[in-house]
Amino acid sequence: MNVTLLAGGVGGARLAHGLDLALRAALTETPTTTPSAPDGGPVPRPAPAPPLTVVVNVGDDTELHGLSISPDIDTVVYTLAGLNDEDRGWGLRGESYATLSALKDLGEDTWFTLGDRDLATHIVRTARLHHGEKLSAVTAHLARAMGVRPRVLPVTDDRLATFVDTPSGRLGFQEYFVGRQHADAVLGLHFAGADAARPAPGVLDALAAELVVLAPSNPFLSIEPLLAVRGVREALAMAPGRRVAVSPIVGGQAIKGPAAQILESLGHEVSALGVARIYADLVDVMVIDERDARLAGPVADLGLTVHVTDTVMGGPPGRERLARELLALA
Ligand code: FO1
């Protein structure tokens, strides 16, 4: 079964990891019968599409110290590679920061924490982009170099940047999210470049998978900028497969990040039902946490199938368990 996950930062990376584990386990469990040609030899089969494709938000991308940085892509790739810092969710495990402290000594701004090994990723990406390679090709190279099996696709190879409108004015994404610790009220979002940005090669095809999952990422900061790319929302709305969204809000709270505050400041109900209303015309199934079981009725009234379960993943076993449940929904 081919699965496509639409993902942003940490929550999306964790579910990507769970789906990779579940799909690889399923592959080893199901005996593969190799068809034989009339002469008894093996039938040459076209390379199958990878069972899992992760379409990743690029609205958080930024340039610092002359380097092109793609935080959501790197969080997904590092987590799938088993190299990520599990506590923070982003960046690499066991990092050192010698270069960052040298940059500080040279009078540079170091508000955005970049580890020495993480910098290698940004150097490779920047160099390859500089030589004309597309972000999707650079991402495939980095994923392969780190032994990642699923296909990791930026939603677009074109420029797309998320800006956040706040009472203090329009802020760049990382200034809002990291520089100001997402403390500002979000009055609106602007995805610069969205109307011209085309889906990266493979993205629209990936939306025709048997199962398409909206990760428990921030609906506004991670999922919306994916859908804003020309043709993506339409392709999801008409997708032939089973479309499932996992609520990022559990008991009125986000597991991580400002999703609850943004739901409130943009006038939505701060609950799994509020999120279901945002996704209602894009998915078939809404997965909500057991703590929100009382919302199953109102969510179903939106015309959605509701799956109630423990959506808080924690470590790899919880991620694989949730992923197996999603595969069973297809
Ligand atoms: N998040 C922070 O809160 N502080 C940081 O200094 C920081 C650095 C950083 C470096 C590389 C990277 O890939 C991610 C990084 N993040 C940091 C996380 C990132 O800002 C967010 O995870 C996404 O942009 C939102 O999902």
Boltz pocket constraint, residues with backbone or C-beta under 6 A from the ligand:
constraints:
  - pocket:
      binder: B
      contacts: [[A, 8], [A, 9], [A, 10], [A, 60], [A, 70], [A, 71], [A, 72], [A, 74], [A, 75], [A, 90], [A, 91], [A, 111], [A, 112], [A, 113], [A, 114], [A, 118], [A, 174], [A, 177], [A, 178]]
      max_distance: 6.0
